[in-house]
Amino acid sequence: QVQLVESGGGLVQPGGSLRLSCAASGSIFRMYDMGWYRQAPGKQRELVASVTSGGSTNYADSMKGRFTISRDNAKNTVYLQMNSLKPEDTAVYYCNAHFPFTKTPLDYWGQGTQVTVSS
């Protein structure tokens, strides 16, 4: 069982930066793949970035060069550094924990943190 709490969202001007944090509770955090997703009004939830338990990262094409995902297993925390933010980045950002080693993979979600990019 994993519980996720996101923080770090807020209002930022275009071109600004934010660092999101996701604090996880759970005894096997290191075994989970972690990811950040976002959902804008009227749109489907989309993958922003992910990092596996082994440390491999993946980014959506529109995020490459601007966003960086990282994890600190000692702190049970995953981060998303967002730079050069654009108005189209405005969305609720969700933290995801994914456990792929069961017949039915397990997924846990945080409640989200709002990111608004506006002048």
FENJO-V326949 format. One record per residue. RES is the residue in one small letter. D_LAST is the distance of its C-alpha to the last C-alpha in Angstrom with 1 decimal. Layout:
# FENJO-V326949
res/d_last
RES/D_LAST
RES/D_LAST
This chain:
# FENJO-V326949
res/d_last
q/40.2
v/36.6
q/34.0
l/30.4
v/27.6
e/24.1
s/21.8
g/18.7
g/15.9
g/12.9
l/9.2
v/7.7
q/5.0
p/6.5
g/9.9
g/10.4
s/13.5
l/15.1
r/18.8
l/20.2
s/23.8
c/26.4
a/29.6
a/32.6
s/35.9
g/39.0
s/42.1
i/41.6
f/37.9
r/39.0
m/40.4
y/37.2
d/34.8
m/31.3
g/28.1
w/24.5
y/23.6
r/20.6
q/20.5
a/17.8
p/18.8
g/21.7
k/22.2
q/24.8
r/24.4
e/24.3
l/25.4
v/22.8
a/25.4
s/28.8
v/31.4
t/35.0
s/37.5
g/38.8
g/35.5
s/34.8
t/31.1
n/29.7
y/26.2
a/24.9
d/24.8
s/21.0
m/20.6
k/23.3
g/22.4
r/19.1
f/20.3
t/23.5
i/25.6
s/28.3
r/30.8
d/32.8
n/35.9
a/37.3
k/34.4
n/34.1
t/30.4
v/28.2
y/24.9
l/22.0
q/20.2
m/16.9
n/15.7
s/13.5
l/11.4
k/10.2
p/8.7
e/12.4
d/13.1
t/12.0
a/15.4
v/18.1
y/19.7
y/23.5
c/26.1
n/29.4
a/32.8
h/35.4
f/39.1
p/40.9
f/44.5
t/45.7
k/47.0
t/44.0
p/41.0
l/39.2
d/35.5
y/33.6
w/30.0
g/27.8
q/26.0
g/22.5
t/19.4
q/16.0
v/13.1
t/9.7
v/7.1
s/3.8
s/0.0
